[in-house]
Amino acid sequence: MAVAILVLIVSSLLVKFLNISFFADIRNLALIVSLILAVAELIKIIVGSMQNDGIFKYFWSLYLADCIRKSLLNTMDINIVKNAPIIEVPAVEVEFSDDKIKVYVSKLAGMSDIDKVREDIDSSFRGKYKAYAVVEAIASINGVEFSFTLEDVGTDRTFIPKTINDLVKKPYFLTLQKGLTINLAKYPHMAVWGRTGSGKTTVLMNIIAQCFSNDTDLLFIDGKTEFSSFSIFYPSSKIVTDNADVLNLLKHVTATIMERQKIIADEVKRRKKLGLTGFDLGLKPIVVIGDEIGSIVAGMTAKEKKQFVAYLTQIVQKGRSVSVFLIVASQSPAVDVLPNGIRSQFSTKILLGSASGDIQRMAFDVEITDGDVARFQGYYIIGGTSVLPQKYFVPNLFKYGL
């Protein structure tokens, strides 16, 4: 476009001073080309603005893409064509998507280290987006592109409810931190791990308060008698500590699952519609809260532990479709507490406080940090939403006396 405008200016001057019709034809042609290119550029800006939620984000996307290209060039993550003075820099595209940023980088010959490209991208974000970092890195199946998802990992996202009303949620929905609300029907079952004092109980109390607000049926396996005080206003039969009571409660839950399966099966026949769930039918959610599961398991005989694991397995495998969910807290994500068959069914996993690489791998199957995490913080992952764990902030229920 710049060339067309330059030709337009020069030809206009030549027509003015030389008055030759040939230059007038060139001027007219340059004018038409300039207008076409201007319209094309305007359409590009409009489309880019729509894709990036505004014109300012669109221009930011162009700037960030240029920064990434320069970073790739500076680190020589490029393709130098042999026997030719040509340096091929990957195509880079940046898109804003809600509160995330997507980056697409074309894969050139020799670009096999996705982690190196990830480092280049992380180092390229600056200005108002300097707190963003890659939380997901994926190589396309056809091997021609890398895609990265970035989120704001530097901003404090602590959920701080000011009044009881801030804890009132619709059934199935839970706010875990600012900007993070999950639907249990879509992401069932949750595990929270962390040492004593890391904030596990506060996370559970936040969840419990929200469940109480919408009349969710809560059942408590109380590993350290934290929830016994609820018996003042909540049926004590739904708060169990002794091994025998724990097993009886879980037996009741599995029986409820079977009853609800029959209800849904009958409704499928009546509506002639497959795939119906408890959420679709508006069934009241049942949430089993297990605190300090490790201590519960440690106090069981081999026979009791086997039955305990069998009941939990049924809940995590069959519960989602009938709106029965399991939320557990424990100090360790080790398999001797809960076997892989159960752990693999947790859609949401939260690891609080500092943890070694081995603990991180047990929790998330990947090592994410050197283990130095601030107090009342940690990492979380929600199945299907990201590959890498993301920063988590324990809710603050104390600031306003809740």
C-alpha positions in Angstrom: 0.0 0.0 0.0 2.9 2.4 0.8 4.3 1.8 -2.7 0.9 2.6 -4.3 0.6 5.8 -2.3 4.2 6.8 -3.2 3.4 6.2 -6.9 0.2 8.2 -6.5 2.1 11.2 -5.0 4.9 11.2 -7.6 2.6 10.8 -10.6 0.4 13.6 -9.3 3.4 15.9 -9.1 4.5 14.9 -12.6 1.1 15.6 -14.0 1.0 19.0 -12.3 4.4 20.1 -13.6 4.7 18.2 -16.9 1.1 17.8 -17.9 1.7 14.5 -19.7 -1.4 12.2 -20.0 0.7 9.1 -19.5 1.5 10.2 -15.9 -2.2 11.0 -15.4 -3.1 7.4 -16.3 -0.5 6.1 -13.8 -1.9 8.5 -11.2 -5.5 7.3 -11.7 -4.3 3.6 -11.6 -2.3 4.3 -8.4 -5.4 6.0 -6.9 -7.6 2.9 -7.6 -5.0 0.5 -6.2 -4.6 2.7 -3.1 -8.3 2.7 -2.5 -8.6 -1.0 -3.0 -5.8 -1.6 -0.6 -7.2 0.8 1.9 -10.6 -0.9 1.8 -8.8 -4.3 2.2 -6.8 -3.0 5.2 -10.0 -1.5 6.8 -11.8 -4.9 6.4 -8.8 -6.6 7.9 -8.9 -4.2 10.9 -12.6 -4.7 11.4 -12.3 -8.5 11.2 -9.3 -8.5 13.5 -11.1 -6.2 16.0 -14.1 -8.6 16.1 -11.8 -11.6 16.6 -9.9 -9.9 19.4 -12.8 -8.2 21.3 -11.9 -4.6 20.2 -9.6 -2.6 18.0 -7.1 -1.9 20.8 -6.6 -5.6 21.5 -6.2 -6.2 17.7 -3.3 -3.7 17.5 -1.9 -5.3 20.7 -2.1 -8.7 19.0 -0.1 -7.3 16.1 2.5 -5.8 18.4 2.9 -9.0 20.5 3.2 -11.1 17.3 6.0 -8.9 16.2 7.7 -9.2 19.6 7.5 -12.9 19.4 9.0 -13.0 15.9 11.9 -10.9 17.0 12.4 -13.1 20.0 12.5 -16.2 17.8 14.9 -14.4 15.5 17.2 -13.4 18.4 17.3 -16.9 19.8 17.8 -18.4 16.3 14.6 -20.5 16.6 14.3 -20.1 12.8 15.1 -21.9 9.6 18.3 -20.9 7.8 18.1 -22.2 4.2 21.3 -24.0 3.2 23.4 -22.6 0.4 21.2 -19.5 0.3 21.3 -16.2 2.1 17.7 -16.6 3.4 16.4 -16.6 6.9 12.9 -18.0 7.3 11.1 -16.7 10.4 7.9 -18.6 11.5 4.5 -17.1 10.9 3.1 -15.9 14.2 -0.6 -15.1 15.0 -1.9 -13.7 18.3 -5.6 -13.7 19.2 -7.4 -12.5 22.4 -10.0 -14.9 23.6 -12.0 -13.8 26.7 -9.4 -13.6 29.4 -6.9 -15.8 27.6 -4.5 -15.1 24.7 -3.9 -17.7 22.0 -0.6 -17.8 20.1 -0.1 -19.8 16.9 3.4 -20.4 15.6 4.1 -22.2 12.3 6.6 -25.0 12.7 9.7 -24.7 10.5 12.3 -27.4 9.7 14.4 -28.0 12.8 11.9 -26.4 15.2 11.2 -29.5 17.4 11.7 -28.1 20.8 8.3 -26.7 21.8 9.6 -25.8 25.3 12.2 -23.5 23.7 9.5 -21.7 21.7 7.4 -21.4 24.8 10.3 -19.6 26.6 10.5 -17.2 23.7 6.8 -16.4 23.9 6.9 -15.9 27.7 9.8 -13.5 27.3 8.0 -11.5 24.6 5.0 -10.4 26.5 5.4 -7.0 28.0 3.5 -3.8 28.9 0.0 -4.4 30.2 0.2 -8.1 29.3 3.6 -8.8 31.0 1.8 -10.9 33.7 0.6 -13.4 31.0 2.5 -16.7 30.7 2.0 -19.9 28.7 -0.2 -22.4 30.5 -0.8 -24.8 27.6 1.5 -25.8 24.7 0.3 -28.2 22.0 1.9 -29.4 18.8 -0.6 -29.9 16.0 -1.2 -33.5 14.9 -0.1 -32.7 11.4 3.1 -31.2 12.7 2.9 -27.8 11.0 2.0 -25.6 13.9 2.5 -25.0 17.6 -0.4 -23.5 19.6 -0.1 -21.8 23.0 -2.6 -20.6 25.5 -1.5 -17.8 27.9 -3.3 -16.6 31.0 -2.7 -13.9 33.6 -0.7 -15.7 36.2 0.6 -12.7 38.0 -2.7 -11.0 39.2 -4.1 -12.0 42.5 -7.3 -13.8 41.9 -8.3 -14.5 45.5 -12.1 -14.9 46.0 -13.0 -12.5 48.9 -16.7 -12.6 49.6 -17.9 -9.5 51.5 -21.3 -10.8 52.5 -23.2 -14.1 52.7 -24.9 -13.1 49.4 -21.5 -13.4 47.6 -21.6 -17.1 48.5 -25.0 -17.8 47.1 -24.7 -19.9 44.0 -27.0 -21.8 41.7 -27.1 -25.6 42.2 -24.1 -27.4 40.7 -22.0 -24.2 40.4 -19.0 -23.4 42.6 -16.7 -20.4 42.6 -13.2 -21.5 43.4 -11.4 -18.2 42.9 -12.0 -14.9 41.2 -12.9 -15.6 37.6 -13.1 -19.4 38.1 -16.5 -20.9 38.5 -17.1 -24.5 37.6 -20.2 -26.6 36.9 -20.0 -29.9 38.7 -22.2 -31.5 36.1 -19.5 -30.8 33.5 -16.4 -31.1 35.8 -17.4 -33.6 38.4 -15.4 -34.7 41.5 -12.6 -32.7 43.0 -9.4 -33.4 45.0 -7.6 -30.8 47.2 -4.1 -31.7 48.5 -1.8 -29.7 50.7 0.1 -29.8 54.0 -1.4 -28.7 57.3 -1.9 -24.9 57.3 -1.9 -24.6 53.5 -5.6 -23.7 53.3 -7.4 -27.0 52.5 -10.1 -26.5 55.1 -10.7 -22.9 53.9 -11.2 -24.2 50.3 -13.6 -26.8 51.6 -15.5 -24.3 53.8 -15.9 -22.0 50.7 -17.4 -25.0 48.8 -19.6 -26.1 51.7 -21.0 -22.5 52.2 -21.9 -22.3 48.5 -23.6 -25.8 48.6 -25.6 -24.8 51.7 -26.8 -21.7 49.8 -28.6 -23.8 47.1 -29.8 -26.7 49.2 -27.4 -29.2 47.9 -27.5 -32.5 49.8 -24.2 -32.6 51.6 -22.7 -35.7 53.2 -19.6 -35.4 55.4 -16.8 -37.9 56.0 -15.1 -36.0 58.8 -11.5 -37.2 59.1 -10.6 -34.7 61.8 -14.0 -33.8 63.3 -13.9 -30.3 61.7 -17.5 -30.6 60.7 -19.1 -32.0 63.8 -20.2 -28.4 64.8 -22.6 -28.5 61.8 -24.8 -30.9 63.7 -26.2 -27.8 65.5 -28.2 -27.0 62.3 -27.6 -30.0 60.0 -28.6 -33.7 60.5 -25.9 -35.5 62.5 -26.6 -38.6 60.5 -25.0 -36.9 57.5 -21.7 -36.3 59.3 -19.7 -39.4 60.0 -16.3 -40.2 61.5 -16.2 -43.8 62.7 -15.2 -46.3 60.1 -18.4 -48.3 60.3 -20.5 -45.1 59.9 -18.3 -44.0 56.9 -18.9 -47.3 55.1 -22.6 -47.2 55.9 -22.9 -43.7 54.5 -21.1 -44.6 51.3 -23.2 -47.7 51.0 -26.3 -45.5 51.1 -24.8 -43.2 48.5 -24.1 -46.1 46.1 -27.7 -47.3 46.6 -28.9 -43.8 45.8 -26.9 -43.8 42.6 -28.7 -47.0 41.5 -32.1 -45.5 42.3 -31.3 -42.4 40.3 -30.0 -44.5 37.4 -33.4 -46.1 37.2 -35.2 -42.7 37.3 -33.1 -41.4 34.4 -33.5 -44.6 32.4 -37.3 -44.3 32.8 -37.1 -40.6 31.7 -35.0 -41.6 28.7 -37.7 -44.0 27.6 -40.4 -41.4 28.2 -38.7 -38.6 26.4 -37.1 -40.9 23.8 -33.9 -39.0 24.2 -30.5 -40.5 25.0 -27.8 -39.0 27.1 -30.0 -37.4 29.8 -28.3 -36.7 33.1 -29.3 -35.6 36.6 -28.4 -32.0 35.6 -30.8 -32.2 32.7 -33.6 -33.5 34.9 -32.9 -31.0 37.7 -32.1 -33.6 40.3 -30.8 -32.1 43.6 -27.0 -32.5 43.6 -25.5 -34.8 46.3 -22.0 -33.9 47.3 -19.9 -36.2 49.5 -17.2 -34.1 51.3 -14.3 -36.1 52.6 -11.8 -34.2 54.8 -8.4 -35.8 55.7 -9.1 -38.9 53.7 -5.5 -40.0 54.5 -6.3 -40.3 58.2 -9.5 -42.1 57.5 -7.7 -44.7 55.3 -4.9 -45.1 57.8 -7.3 -46.1 60.5 -9.0 -48.8 58.5 -8.4 -52.5 58.4 -7.4 -54.1 55.0 -11.0 -55.3 54.6 -12.5 -51.9 55.5 -10.1 -50.1 53.1 -11.0 -52.5 50.3 -14.7 -51.7 50.8 -14.1 -48.0 51.2 -12.2 -47.9 47.9 -14.9 -49.9 46.2 -17.6 -47.5 47.2 -15.6 -44.4 46.2 -14.9 -46.1 42.8 -18.6 -46.5 42.2 -19.2 -42.9 43.1 -16.6 -41.4 40.9 -17.4 -43.7 37.9 -21.2 -43.5 38.1 -22.0 -40.4 40.1 -21.7 -37.7 37.4 -24.6 -38.8 35.3 -26.9 -38.9 38.3 -25.6 -35.8 40.0 -23.7 -37.4 42.8 -20.2 -35.9 43.3 -17.1 -36.5 45.5 -14.9 -33.8 46.9 -12.0 -34.9 49.0 -9.1 -33.2 50.8 -5.9 -34.9 51.9 -2.3 -34.0 52.8 -0.8 -36.2 50.1 -1.8 -37.2 46.5 0.0 -40.6 47.0 -1.6 -43.7 45.6 -1.6 -45.4 49.0 -4.3 -42.9 50.0 -6.5 -43.2 47.0 -5.6 -45.5 44.0 -5.2 -44.3 40.5 -8.6 -45.6 39.5 -10.2 -43.0 41.7 -7.7 -40.2 41.3 -8.0 -40.3 37.5 -11.7 -39.4 37.8 -11.2 -36.1 39.6 -11.9 -33.4 37.0 -10.6 -30.6 39.3 -7.3 -31.1 41.1 -5.8 -28.5 43.5 -2.4 -28.7 45.1 -1.7 -26.1 47.8 1.6 -24.8 49.1 5.1 -25.7 48.3 5.6 -29.2 47.0 8.5 -31.2 45.6 8.6 -32.3 41.9 7.5 -35.8 43.0 4.4 -34.5 44.7 3.6 -32.3 41.8 3.8 -35.3 39.4 1.6 -37.4 41.7 -1.0 -34.6 41.7 -0.8 -33.5 38.0 1.4 -36.0 36.2 3.7 -33.1 35.4 6.3 -31.0 37.2 5.3 -27.4 37.1 7.6 -25.3 39.4 10.6 -25.5 41.6 8.2 -25.9 44.5 8.5 -22.4 46.1 4.9 -21.3 46.4 3.6 -18.4 48.5 1.3 -19.2 51.5 -2.3 -19.8 50.6 -1.5 -20.3 47.0 -0.9 -23.3 44.8 -1.9 -24.7 41.4 -5.0 -26.2 39.9 -6.0 -28.1 36.8 -9.5 -28.7 35.4 -9.8 -31.6 33.0 -10.1 -30.6 29.4 -9.5 -26.9 29.9 -5.7 -26.9 30.0 -2.8 -29.2 29.8 -0.6 -27.4 32.4 -1.6 -26.5 35.9 -2.4 -22.9 36.6 -2.0 -20.6 39.6 -4.5 -21.0 42.4 -5.4 -18.6 45.3 -7.1 -19.9 48.4 -10.4 -18.0 49.1 -10.3 -15.4 51.9 -13.3 -16.0 54.1 -11.8 -14.1 57.1 -11.3 -10.6 55.7 -15.0 -9.7 56.2 -15.6 -12.1 59.1 -17.3 -14.9 57.1 
